[in-house]
Amino acid sequence: MGGFFALLAALCFTLDSILIRIGLTEDNSGNVWEIRLVSMSMTLGMFVMAAAIAEVLGFNIIREFKALSLEILLILILSGIMGPLLGLLLLTTAVAQVGSSHASALWGGSNPLFATLFAYVVLSETPDLIGKLSVLMIIAGIVVVGYPRHAGTIMLMKKTKLAGGIIAILSGLCVAFSQIGRGMALDIGATPNTAFFVFQATALTVIAMVCFRKTVNFGMLKRISRKSIYFYLGAGICNFVGAYSLLMAFTLIPVWHAVAIRNIQPVFAVILSFILLKQIDIINIRLILGAFLVTAGVVVLNLY
């Protein structure tokens, strides 16, 4: 069941980046801060509505928040700064520069590497030989996608393309650190509900403060294309389902295992980009090969 939740997270996070990519094609699509303000407002709003319905149905979620210790709270706040804030801001920037499929492949290669290293150091989770080989297969995808002269990713003569590839990898680093932090918080008493709310609310608070300081009254949202707003709201819903599913996976299987499965995202990105972004993203043999390596690593991980 943990593997199912991790796969669901991969699909939803892929849809998140693709919807943002579509929204960016409109005129007056907004900047990275405005995009994440709209998207994360929807994400947190969905959680609050779901929590309210759960309370009415008799699930005492408020009691979970009362049981939070200061240590857990600080870990989740740090996770929120590293993941939903820095990680997703960087990923959105990478998607804008190199496309959702390429950004997902680079992100998907770097994230399991960093997550496995952090899990080993912080959580003492040690994958066996098959686990290590499968993670290496996933990482190999980043080498293929980031090969020099590869269109849309790392090109030494074009600084924006170089930045796009590096930004995607840095996003993988930040999100991996956040994932390990959330796994640690769950191990010492946090619940999926408290973990989701605290780390998402932390990121949204910082983003809202930055946007408010720039415009005082959030007037910049009126300038964003209405179509773009709809796509960003849809991305927020996908992010809500994906983030919560990943937390559920963390409670059922080891963090490094859940993260590795969740990083099947590149193959979803290639398929959905081909269907939805034919005129926007470039799909070629190197990208397909990189996505295949990621998928093969996930299959080996789950079979053994």
N, C-alpha and C positions, 0 to 999 in steps of 0.2 A: 504493500500500500504506500510505503514511503517513496518508492520509485515512481508510482503514478503521480503523486503530488509534485515531485521534482520535474517530471515531464510536463505536467500542466503548467508549472511555473515557467518552463522554457518556452512553451507556446505563447503564453500570455505576455511575457517580456518581449518576444519577437513582434507580436502584434502592437505592443506599445511603441517600439522604435519605428515600425513601418507607418503607423498612423501619424506619428510626429513627422516622419519624412514626407508624407503626403501633404500634411498641413504646411510644411515649409515651402511647398511649390506655389502657394498662393501669394498674391501681392499683399504687402503689409502683414507678414506672417509672425512678426514679433521676434524678440531676441531670446537667448537661452534662459534668462531669468524669468521672463514673462511666460514662456512656454511651460516651464516647470511650476510656476505659480498656479496656472490654470489646471494643469494635469494633477498636481499633488493636492490641490483643493478638492478636486473630485475624488481622489483616492481616499483622503481622510474623511470626506463627507460620506462616502459609501460605507466606511467602517463604522462611523457614528450611527448611521441609520440601521445598519445590521446589528450593532450592539444594543440599540434601543429596542428593536424587535425582539432580540434574545432576552432582554430583561422582562419584557411583557410576557414572554412565553415561559418565564420562570428560571432562566439561567442567570445566576447572580454574578455578573461580570464585574460589578463595582467592588465586590469583595476581593477579587483578584488584584485590583489596583491598591487596595488598602494593605495588602500583604507585601507589597514591594519594599525591599530594603534599600538603603541609600547606595550600597555597593551595586546592586542590580540596576538601579536608576542611572547611576553614572556610566555604567557599561553601555546601557542602551542609548544614552545621550551621545556618547562617543561614536557608537555604531551609526546613529542617525547622521552625524556630521560627516563620517567617512563614506557611507553608502548612499542614502537618498539625496544627500546634499552634494558632496564633492563628486561621488561616483556617477550619479545620474546627470549632473551638469556637464561633466566631461564627456559622457557618452552621447548626450544630445549634441554637443559641439562636434564630436567625431562623426555622428550621423549626418550633420549638416555639411561636413567637408568631404567625406568619402562615401557616403551612402549607407543605408541600414545594413545591407548584406555584407559589405566589406568590414564595417565597424563591428558587426556582430561576430564575424569570423575572427578578427584580431582580439576582440574582447573575450570571446569564448576560448581562445587558446591561452591567454595570459591568466584568466581568472582561476581555473582549476590548479594551475601551477602554484600561484600564490596561496590559494586556499589550502592546498595540501601541505605546503610548508608551514603555514600558520597553525593548521590543525595539529601538525606534528610537534611544534614548539610549545603551543599554548594549551591544547587540549589533550596532548599525549595520545592522539589517534594515529596509529601507524598502519598504513595500508600494506597488504601482503605483496608478494612478487607480481601476481596478476594485476592487482590494483595499481602498482607502480607502472607496469607496462601499459595499462589502459590509459592512465593519465598522460604518459609520454606520447601515446598515439594522439591524444587530444591536443597536446602542446605542439606536435608536429604540424598540425594544421596552420598554426601561426607562421611557421617558416615558409610554407607554400604560399599563403595569402600575402605575406609581407616580402616576397621575393623582389629584388631590385628591378625596376622598369615595369613593375606590375601596375597596370592602369588603375588609378583611383586609390592607391594606398601609398607605400613608401617610395618616393621618387626624390633622389638627392638634389636634383636641380630645381625642384618646386617646393618651396618652404611650406606652403599651405598643405600640400599632400603629405609631406613628411610629418608635419604637426598633427594631421588627422590620424595617421597610424599610431604615433606615439601617444596621442591623447586617448585613443581607444585602449591601449595597453595600460596606461596609467589609471583609466577608469576601472579596468579589471583588478588592478592592485587595490584601489580604494574599496571596491565592493567586496573583494575577498576578505579584507580586514574587517569590514562591517559584518560579513557573514559569520566569521569566527567569533566576533564579539556577541552576536545574537545567540550563537550556539552555546557560548560560555554562560550567558545570562539564563538560557533555558535550563542548563545543567544545574544551576544553583538556585532555582526557584521561580524564575519568570514563567509566564504562560504565553502561548502564541498571541493572545489578545493584548496583554500588557506590552509585550515586545513590539508588536506591530504599531500600536498607538504611540508609544514613546518615541521610537526612532523615526517614524513618519512625521509626528508633530514637531520634533526638533528641527528637522530639515525644512518643513513648511514655515515655521516661525522665522528662521533666519532668512529664507527667500522673501517672505512677506516684508520683513524689516528693510531689506535691501531695496525692493521695489517701492516701498512707501517712501523711503528717503529720497529716491530719484524723482518721484512724481507727487508726493504728499497725499494724494487722494486716489491712487491707482487709476488715474485717468488714462494711462497708456493702454489699458485693456480695451478702451473704446476704439482705438486706432487699429487693432488687430482684425484681420478679415474674419467675418462670421463663420465662413467655412473652416478656416484654420482653428477657430475656437471649438467647433464641433469635433474636429479630429483630435484635438488635445484633450477634450473631455472624455472621448472614447479611449484615448491612451491612458487616462487616469483610471478608468474602470478596469482596463487590462492589468495595469500596475497593481491595483488593489488585489485582484484575484491571484496574480502571480506571486506577489510578496507574501500573502497569507498562506498560499499553498507551499511555498518554500519553507516557511516557519513550521508548518505541519510536518513536512518531510524531515526537518531537523529533529523532531521529537520521536521519529520512528526509525531512522537509520543514521549512521555516523555522518557528521557534517561534510567531511571530505567526499564521501560517497554521494550525498545529495547534491553537492555542488558540481561534481563531475557529471552526473546525470542531467542536471539543469543546464549544463553547457552543451547539450545537443542543439541549443538555440541556433547555431550557424546553419544547420541543415534546414530547419524551419524557415530561417531567413532567406536562404537561396530559393526555396520552393515558393514562398509567399511573395518574395520580391519579383520573381519571374511572372507570377500571376497578376500582382497588383501594381508593380512598379516597372513595367517593361520599358517605358520611355524615360525612366529616371535613373535607375541603378544599372550598372554594367555587370552582366553575368558571363563569366568566361570559364575556361577549363581549369585554371588554377584555383579559382574560388570554389568550383564544384569539387575538385580534389581535396582541398582543405576541409570542406564540409564533410566529405566522405571519411576522412581520417578521424574527425571528431565523432562522427556517428559510430564508426567501428570501435573506437575506444569505449564508448558508452555501452555498446552491445557486449563487448568482452567483459566489462566491469559487472554487468548484470547477470551474465551467464555463469560467471565463476565467482 
